[in-house]
Amino acid sequence: MKKIIAVLTLITISCQSKGKENEQLISENKEPVKMEVEKGLEVATFGGGCFWCTEAIFLELDGVKKVESGYIGGKTANPTYEEVSTGTTGHAEATQITFDPTKISFGELLEIFFATHDPTTFNRQGADVGTQYRSEVFYHNDEQKKITEDYIKVLNAENTYGKPVVTRVSAASKFYVAEDYHQNYYARNKEKSYCSYVITPKVDKVRKQYSDKLKK
C-alpha cells in the first residue's frame, strides 16, 4: 500500500511540474497587442482545438471578411506547425477572424465559438490532446474581455455543460499566421477522414443552428 501511495505521489508531482513548465511557456500579456485593421472592421481571436475546425466554421458566417489559421499565446517567435505540435512553444492553434460588427457582433461570434467546441476539457478537444489545443479567447480590447468573462459566468451559472468552463481569457499577443497549406484547409480537403468525421459535423451544426447568420 505504501508503495502504491509513493508511486501516486510521484505521478502527481510530475504532472504538477509539467503543468508549471507549460504555464511558463504561455505568454501573459497585460495589454493586448495593437492591430491595424481596415476602418469599420474588428478582429476576434479564438483557440478551440484544431484550427482547421474553427476556420471552417467562421468562414460560413455573414459579416466575416477574413479568417486565418495561426499560432498565438506562446513565447516562441515565428513558430512552425511542427514546433507547435510538440506542445513546447506555449502557443495555441487559433483562428483570427476579421469581421464587420454591423453585420455580426463579437458576442455572436463568441456564442458560436462556445457552441462548436468543448470548453470544459483542459488542453484537449476529442482526440486532439496538448496545450496547443486549449480553449482560449484572446481579447483585443476591454469590451471583448468583459463580454467573454460575463458569458462564461452565465454558462457556469446555468450549468450549460454539466461541468465548469475552463476556457482561458487572455490579452491577445502576437499572432503568427500558419503555413499556407493550413489556410482554408477544410474546403480543399473535405474527402480526408479528419474533415469528414470531425469538421463536417461542426459545419453542419452551424448551418442548421445558425442559418440566419450564414453568408448568402
Secondary structure, DSSP 8 states (H G I E B T S, - for coil): -HHHHHHHHHHHHHHHHHHHHHHHHB---SS-------TT-EEEEEEES-HHHHHHHHTTBTTEEEEEEEEESBS-SS--HHHHHTT-S--EEEEEEEE-TTTS-HHHHHHHHHHTS-TTSTTEETTEESGGG-EEEEESSHHHHHHHHHHHHHHHHTTTTSS----EEEE----EE--GGGTTHHHH-TTSHHIIIIIHHHHHHHHHHTGGGB--
